[in-house]
Structures are given as C-alpha cells and as structure tokens.
C-alpha cells in the first residue's frame, strides 16, 4: 500500500479559495513592511496571492494590501510580484 503525499494548501487573498503553495506567491509582514518571500522561508505573517497576472493587478488596483502595511512602497512591491509571477509561469 502506497503512502499518500501531503499537499500544503493556503488561501488566496482575492478569491478566498485554497490552492497548493506552489501556485501561490507569499508576501510577509516584516516590521510593519510587506516583503516578497520568494522561497517561502521568511518568518512572519504571510499573505498569499495566486500566481496570475489578473489576480495581482486586481489586488494592487483595489488597494487590498493597504490594511496590512501603511508604510510599504506598493509600486516597488507590485513590480517585484509581477516579475515573480512572470518568471514562474
């Protein structure tokens, strides 16, 4: 009898659906600033976004991340997240 592999799922901020971690981009709140966690290894509270350009555009255009950080440079963060999304797809 074979063992079933365990898949870690997390919830997407926009759609509120769960996806495997490999399909998501993680943002971490580090000292009141949001950082892109490319390797999913930073400690801190994580926010997960689906690796989809439409999802990323909608999250940043609606300003959904402003509740998590008031001092973050969202323009640079948006560029980093878009690069990460296009690099993995």
C-alpha positions as CSV (number, residue, x, y, z in Angstrom):
1,X,0.0,0.0,0.0
2,X,1.5,3.4,-1.0
3,X,1.6,6.5,1.2
4,X,-0.4,9.5,0.1
5,X,1.7,12.6,-0.2
6,X,0.6,15.6,1.9
7,X,0.0,18.8,-0.1
8,X,0.0,22.1,1.8
9,X,-2.8,24.4,0.8
10,X,-3.2,28.1,1.6
11,X,-6.0,30.6,0.9
12,X,-5.7,33.2,-1.9
13,X,-6.4,36.8,-0.6
14,X,-8.6,37.7,-3.5
15,X,-10.7,34.6,-4.4
16,X,-10.7,33.1,-0.9
17,X,-10.1,29.7,-2.4
18,X,-7.4,27.3,-1.3
19,X,-4.5,26.3,-3.6
20,X,-1.3,24.4,-3.3
21,X,1.6,26.6,-2.0
22,X,3.4,26.0,-5.3
23,X,0.7,28.0,-7.2
24,X,0.9,31.0,-4.8
25,X,3.1,34.0,-4.2
26,X,3.8,34.8,-0.5
27,X,4.0,38.3,1.0
28,X,5.3,38.6,4.6
29,X,4.7,41.4,7.1
30,X,8.2,42.1,8.5
31,X,8.4,45.1,10.9
32,X,5.3,46.8,9.5
33,X,6.5,46.4,5.9
34,X,5.5,43.9,3.3
35,X,8.2,41.9,1.7
36,X,8.1,39.3,-1.1
37,X,9.0,35.9,0.1
38,X,10.4,34.1,-2.9
39,X,11.4,30.9,-1.1
40,X,8.5,30.8,1.4
41,X,11.1,30.8,4.3
42,X,10.7,34.2,6.0
43,X,9.2,34.3,9.4
44,X,6.1,36.4,9.9
45,X,2.5,36.7,8.9
46,X,2.0,35.5,5.4
47,X,-0.4,36.8,2.7
48,X,-0.9,34.6,-0.3
49,X,-1.7,35.6,-3.9
50,X,-2.4,33.4,-6.8
51,X,0.4,33.4,-9.5
52,X,-1.9,35.0,-12.0
53,X,-1.4,38.5,-13.6
54,X,-5.1,39.3,-13.4
55,X,-5.3,38.5,-9.7
56,X,-2.2,40.5,-8.9
57,X,-3.4,43.5,-10.9
58,X,-6.8,43.4,-9.2
59,X,-5.3,43.1,-5.7
60,X,-3.0,46.1,-6.2
61,X,-5.6,48.2,-8.0
62,X,-8.2,47.7,-5.3
63,X,-5.6,48.5,-2.6
64,X,-6.3,45.3,-0.7
65,X,-2.8,45.2,0.9
66,X,-3.1,48.7,2.4
67,X,-4.7,47.3,5.5
68,X,-1.6,45.2,6.3
69,X,1.0,47.9,5.9
70,X,0.7,51.7,5.9
71,X,4.4,52.4,5.2
72,X,5.1,50.0,2.3
73,X,6.2,51.2,-1.1
74,X,3.5,49.4,-3.1
75,X,4.9,50.5,-6.5
76,X,8.2,48.6,-6.0
77,X,6.3,45.7,-4.4
78,X,4.0,45.5,-7.4
79,X,7.0,45.3,-9.8
80,X,8.6,42.5,-7.7
81,X,5.5,40.5,-7.6
82,X,4.8,40.9,-11.3
83,X,8.4,39.8,-12.0
84,X,8.0,36.7,-9.8
85,X,4.7,35.8,-11.5
86,X,6.1,36.1,-15.0
87,X,9.3,34.2,-14.0
88,X,7.5,31.2,-12.7
89,X,4.8,30.9,-15.4
